[in-house]
């Protein structure tokens, strides 16, 4: 299902949704955020490989880069390190928080897992760690944890109950695996134990990642 964000009372961002194929007592959703230069259809292609009892929501980033290409914020890699637009990142963070709230209200969802690939994984860290009361878990696929948001993270019981799944390729030349290792260490210092996985792959999501993610999601549901 695709919604139109230009109609009155419509969602904050245009998105694709897959309703749960089977009903369970606990209503759960996964919101997946695409990477820079992609769109909502990218991770939605994985929907049928994820657990049948989850609602899957894939929103479109608010910034247009070209035909069918969107982002959560503009980023420049020309210096060898990612330099990003902090105002755009903060704006997208607020929009994603609103998406989470709308999904919970519209679909009567009990728990939301927020995840994404690359820039989508970055946004998932930022939203989840600064707003843990509304997020059950974070799924970071080939992402990084922005140093700039650390001052906004508050160590409390809600934060320490956050579930985190991290997957990263050791051959990733876009966002090197060191970012994932640093995130894992930082989370441990906050009292958060992540489910951490490295793979012999580049900047991508493969079948092994999906299998491990499914196993982890099913563990959280039991």
C-alpha distance (Angstrom), angle and dihedral (degrees) to the residues before:
residue distance angle dihedral
X1 . . .
X2 3.78 . .
X3 3.78 121.8 .
X4 3.78 127.1 -152.6
X5 3.81 112.1 -127.0
X6 3.82 92.2 -161.9
X7 3.81 97.2 69.0
X8 3.82 123.0 91.5
X9 3.79 114.3 -89.7
X10 3.78 91.3 11.8
X11 3.83 126.3 138.9
X12 3.78 121.9 -75.3
X13 3.81 91.3 -113.7
X14 3.79 132.7 25.9
X15 3.79 110.4 -106.4
X16 3.79 148.1 167.9
X17 3.80 120.5 -124.6
X18 3.78 137.0 -164.9
X19 3.77 113.7 -162.5
X20 3.82 117.3 -138.8
X21 3.81 111.4 -83.5
X22 3.79 90.7 -149.5
X23 3.78 129.2 28.5
X24 3.79 122.5 -124.0
X25 3.80 133.2 -176.3
X26 3.80 91.2 -109.8
X27 3.79 113.7 56.7
X28 3.78 109.9 -142.2
X29 3.80 134.6 177.7
X30 3.78 136.2 -166.5
X31 3.80 116.2 -152.2
X32 3.82 109.9 -162.3
X33 3.81 121.7 -162.6
X34 3.80 119.9 -157.0
X35 3.78 126.9 -133.3
X36 3.80 128.0 -103.9
X37 3.80 113.6 -66.9
X38 3.79 93.9 18.9
X39 3.81 134.4 90.5
X40 3.79 144.2 -136.7
X41 3.82 93.4 -79.4
X42 3.82 93.1 63.2
X43 3.80 101.1 74.0
X44 3.81 91.0 25.4
X45 3.81 85.1 72.5
X46 3.83 86.0 70.5
X47 3.82 94.5 53.3
X48 3.79 96.6 98.8
X49 3.82 90.2 50.7
X50 3.81 91.5 59.1
X51 3.84 126.5 82.5
X52 3.81 113.4 -62.4
X53 3.81 94.6 -133.0
X54 3.82 94.4 61.0
X55 3.78 127.9 91.0
X56 3.81 107.2 -131.4
X57 3.83 119.1 -150.5
X58 3.82 123.5 -177.8
X59 3.84 114.6 -175.2
X60 3.80 127.8 -166.4
X61 3.81 120.1 -117.8
X62 3.79 114.7 -109.8
X63 3.82 98.4 -127.2
X64 3.82 118.9 78.1
X65 3.81 116.7 -143.8
X66 3.80 97.3 172.1
X67 3.79 142.2 -47.7
X68 3.79 106.4 -21.5
X69 3.81 90.9 -11.5
X70 3.80 121.6 115.5
X71 3.80 140.9 163.6
X72 3.79 141.5 -165.6
X73 3.81 88.3 -133.5
X74 3.78 138.8 -12.5
X75 3.80 116.5 -93.3
X76 3.80 132.5 -173.3
X77 3.83 121.7 -153.0
X78 3.82 96.3 177.5
X79 3.81 93.4 108.2
X80 3.81 91.8 54.2
X81 3.79 91.4 -105.3
X82 3.82 126.4 73.2
X83 3.81 112.9 -97.5
X84 3.79 112.3 -172.4
X85 3.79 142.1 -172.0
X86 3.82 103.4 -103.0
X87 3.80 94.0 -166.3
X88 3.80 92.0 55.0
X89 3.81 91.4 45.8
X90 3.81 91.3 52.6
X91 3.80 91.1 47.7
X92 3.81 92.5 51.2
X93 3.79 90.6 46.7
X94 3.80 90.0 58.1
X95 3.81 92.2 46.3
X96 3.81 91.4 51.1
X97 3.81 90.1 51.2
X98 3.80 87.4 54.3
X99 3.81 90.7 49.2
X100 3.81 89.9 53.4
X101 3.80 90.9 51.0
X102 3.81 92.4 47.4
X103 3.81 93.1 48.6
X104 3.79 90.5 51.3
X105 3.79 91.8 49.4
X106 3.80 100.3 40.3
X107 3.79 98.0 42.5
X108 3.83 97.3 31.6
X109 3.80 90.2 -122.9
X110 3.82 121.0 178.2
X111 3.81 98.9 -164.3
X112 3.79 134.2 22.8
X113 3.80 127.1 -159.1
X114 3.79 111.2 -161.4
X115 3.77 117.0 -156.6
X116 3.74 145.7 148.1
X117 3.77 150.4 162.6
X118 3.82 123.6 -94.3
X119 3.83 105.9 -38.7
X120 3.81 87.4 13.1
X121 3.81 89.0 56.5
X122 3.80 89.5 49.4
X123 3.80 90.8 53.7
X124 3.80 90.8 47.1
X125 3.80 90.8 56.4
X126 3.80 91.6 46.9
X127 3.80 96.3 48.5
X128 3.79 96.9 38.7
X129 3.79 97.3 46.6
X130 3.81 94.6 45.6
X131 3.81 93.9 41.3
X132 3.84 106.6 32.2
X133 3.80 95.4 150.5
X134 3.82 90.1 72.8
X135 3.81 99.1 38.9
X136 3.81 126.8 71.2
X137 3.78 95.2 -170.3
X138 3.81 147.4 -6.7
X139 3.81 124.4 -130.9
X140 3.81 110.5 -162.1
X141 3.82 112.8 -172.6
X142 3.81 112.2 -176.4
X143 3.79 92.1 -28.4
X144 3.78 139.2 125.5
X145 3.79 137.5 -132.9
X146 3.80 111.9 -116.1
X147 3.79 113.7 -124.7
X148 3.80 87.2 -150.6
X149 3.83 93.8 68.4
X150 3.80 97.0 50.7
X151 3.80 93.2 91.2
X152 3.84 88.1 59.2
X153 3.82 94.3 54.5
X154 3.80 115.6 100.1
X155 3.81 119.0 -159.3
X156 3.80 107.1 -132.3
X157 3.80 142.1 128.9
X158 3.81 93.4 -83.3
X159 3.80 90.9 53.5
X160 3.79 93.7 48.9
X161 3.81 91.2 51.1
X162 3.79 90.6 57.6
X163 3.81 114.8 117.6
X164 3.81 116.4 -140.4
X165 3.81 131.8 -167.8
X166 3.82 117.2 -169.9
X167 3.82 124.4 -171.5
X168 3.80 123.7 175.1
X169 3.78 138.8 161.3
X170 3.80 118.9 -122.1
X171 3.83 88.7 -144.7
X172 3.81 94.0 52.8
X173 3.81 107.8 136.8
X174 3.82 95.1 176.1
X175 3.80 98.9 55.8
X176 3.83 106.2 7.7
X177 3.80 118.8 -134.4
X178 3.80 90.0 -110.2
X179 3.81 87.1 79.3
X180 3.80 90.0 60.9
X181 3.80 92.4 47.1
X182 3.81 90.8 50.0
X183 3.81 90.8 49.7
X184 3.80 91.4 50.8
X185 3.81 91.1 51.2
X186 3.80 92.9 46.4
X187 3.81 91.8 49.9
X188 3.81 90.8 50.2
X189 3.81 88.9 54.7
X190 3.81 87.3 55.2
X191 3.80 90.5 51.8
X192 3.83 94.0 -104.9
X193 3.80 117.1 132.7
X194 3.80 110.2 -155.9
X195 3.78 130.6 -158.6
X196 3.79 95.8 -119.3
X197 3.81 125.9 -165.1
X198 3.80 134.3 175.7
X199 3.80 122.1 -168.0
X200 3.79 137.2 -166.9
X201 3.81 92.9 -111.6
X202 3.80 142.8 93.9
X203 3.81 130.1 -116.5
X204 3.78 96.5 -36.6
X205 3.80 148.5 87.3
X206 3.80 116.8 -108.6
X207 3.79 137.1 -179.6
X208 3.79 93.1 -88.8
X209 3.81 90.4 57.3
X210 3.81 91.6 51.1
X211 3.81 92.0 48.6
X212 3.81 92.7 50.8
X213 3.81 91.1 44.4
X214 3.81 91.6 51.7
X215 3.80 91.2 49.1
X216 3.80 90.0 50.7
X217 3.80 94.2 47.1
X218 3.79 91.3 49.7
X219 3.81 90.0 50.5
X220 3.79 90.5 54.1
X221 3.80 91.0 51.0
X222 3.81 94.8 53.5
